[in-house]
Every structure is written in C-alpha cells, then in structure tokens.
Amino acid sequence: MTGTATTPLTLVIEDRLRTALSPASLVVFNESAQHRGHMGDDGTGETHFRVDIESTAFAGLSRVARQRLVNQALADLLASRIHALAIRARTPGEA
C-alpha cells in the first residue's frame, strides 16, 4: 500500500483477486480518504479503491474484458460496498 492504510475491505479485495486471477503482482489502494464527502462516501472509509493487477489470465484479452474479470471477482462487493473501482490490469511484462 502506498500512502493508504490497509483496511478490512482492502484485504477482502486482495484475497478475492488472488483466488480468482492468481496475479503475479497485485496492489490495492484505498483512495476513500480522497473522496470524503463526495457522492458514494458512506463514512466507512472503504468506498473508493484502485487496483493494479498483473496476471497471465489477461493474456489476449482487451482492456474491457480484463476489467470485466476483475469486476466479476468483486461483483457482490461492487453491488453493496464499493462505490468506485479504478482498474489497471495487464499481463506480466506488459508496460
């Protein structure tokens, strides 16, 4: 984590993505503090996240298809607890 505290939901996101996509690299950033008072902020400090994930599961897939895989792994959280999720999904070695 760079500049953000690890929260319970951060750990759940990491666990789900590790299980679903076996990433070579994964960093989950909780950016909720930057959105305090904005739409979607429920006061929990766990509403806005950014994911940087590198996995062979993304090989041959478009950017949209890669994001869909991430969204599928987190579907129930996106429906109930996560207001915003920014995704950078790439294969190992991809810039």
C-alpha positions as CSV (number, residue, x, y, z in Angstrom):
1,M,0.0,0.0,0.0
2,T,1.4,3.4,-0.9
3,G,0.1,6.3,1.1
4,T,-3.0,4.5,2.3
5,A,-3.9,2.3,5.3
6,T,-4.8,-1.3,4.9
7,T,-8.4,-1.8,5.8
8,P,-10.6,-4.9,6.2
9,L,-12.2,-4.4,2.8
10,T,-8.8,-3.9,1.2
11,L,-7.8,-7.4,2.4
12,V,-11.0,-8.9,1.1
13,I,-10.4,-7.4,-2.3
14,E,-6.8,-8.7,-2.4
15,D,-8.0,-12.2,-1.3
16,R,-10.7,-12.3,-3.9
17,L,-8.4,-11.2,-6.7
18,R,-5.6,-13.6,-5.7
19,T,-8.1,-16.5,-5.7
20,A,-9.8,-15.6,-9.0
21,L,-6.8,-14.4,-11.1
22,S,-3.6,-15.8,-9.5
23,P,-1.8,-12.5,-10.1
24,A,2.0,-12.2,-10.4
25,S,1.6,-8.7,-8.9
26,L,-1.3,-7.1,-7.1
27,V,-1.6,-3.8,-5.2
28,V,-4.9,-2.5,-3.9
29,F,-5.1,1.2,-3.0
30,N,-7.8,2.5,-0.7
31,E,-8.5,6.0,-2.1
32,S,-11.6,6.7,0.0
33,A,-10.0,9.5,2.0
34,Q,-9.6,11.4,-1.2
35,H,-13.3,11.2,-1.8
36,R,-14.5,12.1,1.7
37,G,-17.8,14.0,1.5
38,H,-18.3,13.1,-2.2
39,M,-21.1,11.1,-3.7
40,G,-20.8,7.5,-2.7
41,D,-18.9,8.2,0.5
42,D,-20.8,6.3,3.3
43,G,-18.4,7.3,6.1
44,T,-16.8,3.9,6.4
45,G,-13.5,4.9,4.7
46,E,-13.9,1.9,2.4
47,T,-15.8,3.0,-0.7
48,H,-13.2,4.1,-3.3
49,F,-10.4,1.8,-4.5
50,R,-7.8,1.5,-7.2
51,V,-6.4,-1.9,-8.3
52,D,-3.1,-2.5,-10.1
53,I,-3.0,-6.2,-11.1
54,E,-0.8,-8.2,-13.3
55,S,-1.9,-11.7,-14.3
56,T,-1.5,-14.2,-17.1
57,A,-5.3,-14.6,-17.0
58,F,-5.4,-11.3,-19.0
59,A,-3.4,-12.7,-22.0
60,G,-5.1,-12.0,-25.3
61,L,-7.9,-10.0,-23.7
62,S,-9.0,-6.5,-24.4
63,R,-8.8,-3.8,-21.7
64,V,-12.6,-4.1,-21.2
65,A,-12.5,-7.9,-20.9
66,R,-9.7,-7.6,-18.3
67,Q,-11.8,-5.2,-16.3
68,R,-14.8,-7.5,-16.5
69,L,-12.7,-10.3,-15.0
70,V,-11.8,-8.1,-12.1
71,N,-15.4,-6.9,-11.7
72,Q,-16.7,-10.5,-11.7
73,A,-14.4,-11.4,-8.9
74,L,-15.7,-8.5,-6.8
75,A,-19.3,-8.4,-8.1
76,D,-21.1,-8.6,-4.7
77,L,-18.8,-6.0,-3.2
78,L,-19.4,-3.7,-6.2
79,A,-23.1,-4.1,-5.7
80,S,-23.1,-3.4,-2.0
81,R,-19.9,-1.9,-0.5
82,I,-17.6,-0.5,-3.2
83,H,-18.7,2.8,-4.8
84,A,-15.8,3.3,-7.2
85,L,-13.1,1.0,-8.5
86,A,-10.3,2.1,-10.9
87,I,-8.5,-0.9,-12.5
88,R,-5.1,-1.2,-14.2
89,A,-5.0,-4.8,-15.5
90,R,-2.1,-6.1,-17.5
91,T,-0.1,-9.3,-18.2
92,P,3.3,-9.9,-16.8
93,G,5.9,-7.8,-18.6
94,E,3.3,-5.5,-20.1
95,A,4.1,-1.8,-19.7
